Amino acid sequence: GSRHSAMSLSAFDDTFAAGLLESSVQAVTEAIPVLLVCYDFPPLPPIARHRPMDGPFGLALLLQPERDNNTLAGLELRWPVADTSTALDDPDLEALRLGNPAGRGLPLLAAVARRERTPVVLEWNGCRGLRIDVAP
């Protein structure tokens, strides 16, 4: 029943990074909470031959312009940066990160879950990245 605006964005393997940047800008400039939902599932043939995907994955983040008692982490975004993308130590999670475009958000989720101050870089277009400084 929500009558708030919605947007759909697609940027191949960079969709999560593009969606995070767009949602963050919207949350800050309009001073409203923004729900970012990113998901991808393997396509059916014949597209699957051209765009293989290991399995389905989805994630969601509620981005707010200001911290409150429910805030898990503060995010500071910088784009573009020349840093390489953040990989995961767990081989199964790293395979999911590389095997599904929505999985590119896993390093950010891991940093938030670990509650540590750390930078996370999401690759964007193979030559630049989106840097997210995560502060618990």
C-alpha positions in Angstrom: 0.0 0.0 0.0 3.0 2.3 -0.1 2.6 5.3 -2.3 6.2 6.4 -2.1 8.4 6.5 -5.2 10.2 3.4 -6.5 13.0 3.0 -8.9 14.5 0.1 -10.8 18.2 0.1 -11.8 20.2 -2.3 -13.8 24.0 -2.1 -14.3 25.1 -5.7 -15.0 27.7 -6.8 -12.4 27.8 -3.2 -11.0 24.1 -3.0 -10.1 24.6 -3.2 -6.3 27.3 -0.5 -6.3 25.1 1.7 -8.6 22.1 1.1 -6.5 23.9 1.8 -3.2 25.2 5.1 -4.6 21.9 6.2 -6.0 20.0 5.2 -2.8 22.5 6.9 -0.6 22.3 10.1 -2.6 18.5 10.0 -2.4 18.4 9.3 1.3 20.7 12.3 2.1 19.4 14.8 -0.4 15.7 14.2 0.3 16.3 13.5 4.0 14.2 10.3 3.9 14.9 6.6 4.6 15.4 4.6 1.5 15.1 0.8 1.2 17.7 -0.7 -1.2 16.7 -4.2 -2.4 19.1 -6.0 -4.7 18.5 -9.5 -6.0 19.5 -11.6 -9.0 18.6 -15.1 -10.0 20.0 -17.3 -12.8 18.4 -16.6 -16.2 16.7 -19.2 -18.3 18.1 -20.6 -21.5 19.2 -19.2 -24.0 20.3 -16.2 -21.9 22.0 -18.4 -19.4 24.6 -19.3 -22.0 25.6 -15.7 -22.4 25.2 -14.7 -18.7 25.9 -17.6 -16.4 25.1 -17.3 -12.8 25.8 -19.7 -10.0 22.6 -19.3 -8.0 20.1 -16.8 -6.6 21.0 -14.2 -4.1 19.4 -11.1 -2.6 20.0 -8.5 0.1 18.3 -5.4 1.4 19.6 -2.3 3.3 17.6 0.4 4.9 19.6 3.6 4.4 18.7 6.6 6.6 20.1 10.1 6.4 20.8 10.2 10.2 21.9 7.7 12.8 19.3 6.5 15.3 19.1 3.8 18.0 18.7 1.0 15.4 21.6 2.0 13.2 24.1 -0.8 12.7 26.7 1.2 10.8 27.5 4.5 9.3 28.5 4.5 5.7 30.6 7.1 3.9 30.8 6.7 0.1 33.4 7.9 -2.3 33.3 7.4 -6.0 35.2 6.9 -8.2 38.3 5.4 -6.6 41.1 3.3 -8.2 41.2 0.7 -5.4 40.6 -3.0 -6.2 37.4 -4.6 -5.0 37.2 -6.2 -1.6 37.3 -10.0 -1.6 36.0 -12.3 1.1 38.2 -14.7 3.1 35.5 -17.4 3.1 35.8 -19.3 -0.2 32.1 -20.2 -0.4 31.0 -16.6 0.2 33.7 -15.4 -2.3 32.3 -17.8 -4.9 28.8 -16.4 -4.2 30.1 -12.8 -4.5 31.7 -13.6 -7.9 28.9 -15.9 -9.1 25.9 -13.5 -8.7 25.8 -9.7 -9.3 23.8 -9.1 -6.2 26.5 -11.0 -4.3 28.8 -8.1 -4.9 27.3 -6.5 -1.7 28.5 -9.4 0.5 31.7 -7.6 1.6 29.6 -4.7 2.9 27.3 -7.0 4.8 30.3 -8.8 6.3 31.8 -5.5 7.5 28.5 -4.4 9.0 28.1 -7.8 10.7 31.6 -7.8 12.1 31.0 -4.3 13.5 34.4 -3.1 12.5 35.7 0.2 11.1 36.9 -0.8 7.7 36.9 0.3 4.0 35.0 -1.8 1.5 35.5 -1.3 -2.2 32.9 -2.5 -4.8 34.2 -2.8 -8.4 32.5 -0.6 -10.9 33.0 -1.0 -14.6 36.3 -2.9 -14.2 38.4 0.2 -13.9 37.1 2.2 -10.9 35.3 1.5 -7.7 32.9 2.7 -5.0 34.6 3.0 -1.7 32.5 2.6 1.4 34.0 3.5 4.8 32.0 1.5 7.3 31.9 2.8 10.9 30.0 0.8 13.6 
